[in-house]
């Protein structure tokens, strides 16, 4: 049995330099980083961030830190008119970093027709690059092609491509469909159709949804992780966007100042311990 890949998302390090992030990730004990390019979650960026020279700089920085890349997050709506061109560039960038999985949203339900047209092209390009496109459920409360796990499972079955799977996120469901209630069970339903999963926790507070270290929120992450433990090679990523919270309407709100490195490392160290214990691998 191979060692399970436990990545850490770059989202907790929003506002810090790449070098500071990679040094911290390695210090905590993570072997893999999941770079995060998510509008509203991180510092603003444009498509120049995905040029080949940028990919080479990233690869050198990863190699220097002794950290690998299995997955990358780069969320867009794949139903937009420019989605094929934009996401092709991001897939090429992810592949250059060594990633095998690239996470994105599917599309707003009103763009289902254009999504189906675009995904046909993108799946051919993903196959050529050796990538899996992993569709992630959103957290903003809108009507998406994937609102709950059953939607995602049905979409994967409908398209029937080995290059298309889910990257399910139970914490997103909490703010996206709060009436669902059992978020861990919903995510467990998604596992057979998934290539990867984001593990993050969140607490419902008066001001909205506040992200918390794994096991300290309302999601039931330990129960989800114990289900994942039965899938020996299933890769996961700890995603803890500490600079953010979602307001009562599920809109992401980003703090003015980055979270101090010490606070990030404390939360990630606690989270990694809980994750490893739940997976039956405390080391």
C-alpha positions, 0 to 999 in steps of 0.5 A: 500500500502506498502512503496516502497523499495528505496535501495542505492547501495554499489558502491558509497562507493567503497574503504570505509569500510563496517561499514563506508558505513552502518553508512553513508547510515543510516545517509542519510536516506536509509532503504536498502542497495544493496551490490555490488560485481561487477568486475571493479566497486569495490575493487577486491574480490574472491569467499571467499567473499561469504563464510557463515562466511562472510554472518553472518558478513554482516548480523550482520553489517546490523542489527547493522546499522538498514539497510535491504537488498532487492537486491544484485548485483553480475554480472558475465557472466552466459554463462561461464563453471563455472557459475553454481557453482560460481553463486550458491554460490553468490545466497546463500550468497544473501539469507543469507543477506535477499535479494529477488533479485540478479542482474547479467548480462546474457551472451555474445551472443556467449555463448547463448547455454551455458547460456540457459543450465546454467540458467535452473539449476540456476532457480531451485536453485533460487526457492529453495532459494526464490530468483529472478535472475534479468538480467541486461543490460551491459554498455560496448558496447559488443554484449550481450543477452540483448543489449536493453530492447526489447532483455531482454523482449523477453528473459524473455518471452522465459524462462517463469520463475517467478524466472527470471526477469530484473534489467534494467539500463538506464544509462548502455544503454547510453554507451552500445548503445549510438545511441539509444537516448531515454534511459528513454523510452527504460527502461520504455519498460523493466518495465513490465518484471522487478523485480527491476531497477537501477536508475543512471544518466550519462553525455556524455563528451569528455572523455567519460561517467561521472556519475552524481547525479540523474536528473543531467545527460542525461538519463531522470531519472525523466521521468523513475521514474514517470513511476515507480511511477505508479507501487506502490510496484516496488523496485529500487536502486540508483546506483551512482558509483562516483569513476568510469567513462566510457571512449570513448570506454565504458570501466570502469575506476576506480580512484586511490583514493576513493571518500571522504565520504562527496562528496558521501553523498552530491551526494546521498542526492541530488539524494534521494530527486529527486527520492522521489519527482519524485515518489510522496513521498518527505519525 
